[in-house]
Amino acid sequence: MATIAKILGSRSSLRLLLNNRNRFYSSKSYEFIKSEIVGAKSNVALITLNRPKALNALSNGLMKELSDALEQYENDKNVAAIVITGSEKAFAAGADIKEMQPNTYEKCIMNNFLHDWTKVSHCQKPIIAAVNGYALGGGCELAMMCDIIYAGEKAKFGQPEIALGTIPGAGGSQRLTRIIGKSKAMEMCLTGNMISAQEAEQSGLVSKVFPPEKLVEEAIKLGDKIGTHSNLIVQICKEAVNSAYETTLQQGLNFERRQFHATFSTKDRKEGMTAFVEKRPANFTNE
Ligand code: CAA
């Protein structure tokens, strides 16, 4: 370290280098995705699925890279929110059918098929899916693993696995049903029919719809807004909202109350309320 400091000529340069260490890791290059830091305060990570010839079909390689990038960003304290997007034609047209086609039951079990996908739903930081074009099968499931879905006006959501002689395998029969209700989810899963961005918004699957060319910009703005709050409290809040999907109402209410109480042990809760009382902007430190 001392040698590096000498080479750099000052301690402050070294501090800067160490502070940005994660950034260098985060911007590493991948084959099937692109990842970059964006946003007004450079604290939003943008991951773009990038297999255009296969409509961003979610191959094992792509999902490994996505998990890797998410892990880097989860560990980067400068990243407040993550946006996942695809192309204008496809967010993702599902798991890679060509790769899956020779699979057998034994291989699925032995290779723990789809295990790499769980990283998305376990990420502690908020993830926004910006969906243009097709979000089908695993693509729709990937979007639902994210915390908020914004859609372009031409987006299409569907679970067409039934036409391939299989069923959704990454949450399509479970998350979709909890989000849009049994009748609509059953219809989508049993017919393979797609729904439009507008229908998805009416059903609560999507929170807002934008013109396709504005979508990513709007998702980044949403990340910017989330990033103005305490990252620590944002993570606690994400856990509380998610518990509504994973527990009974009473367990969820108890969890929420305790997490609310827990915020009173943080500096950021104190700062947020003090700033309000003193009529000034809060300066959160994530402590
Ligand atoms: N896997 C692999 N390749 C795919 C793919 C997929 N899921 N979806 C599209 N592609 C490929 C096509 O094979 C084609 O490649 P070639 O040019 O080499 O033939 C290329 O992407 C372009 O696709 P199309 O020519 O079909 O484009 P289109 O505009 O005519 O149709 C589409 C678009 C309606 C999305 C159509 O591609 C389609 O139906 N794709 C499959 C959708 C699907 O069934 N998804 C579910 C997958 S199973 C799953 O996801 C399981 C799970 O729950 C995890």
Boltz pocket constraint, residues with backbone or C-beta under 6 A from the ligand:
constraints:
  - pocket:
      binder: B
      contacts: [[A, 52], [A, 53], [A, 54], [A, 55], [A, 57], [A, 58], [A, 93], [A, 94], [A, 95], [A, 96], [A, 97], [A, 98], [A, 99], [A, 134], [A, 136], [A, 137], [A, 138], [A, 139], [A, 141], [A, 160], [A, 161], [A, 164], [A, 167], [A, 168], [A, 169], [A, 170], [A, 172]]
      max_distance: 6.0
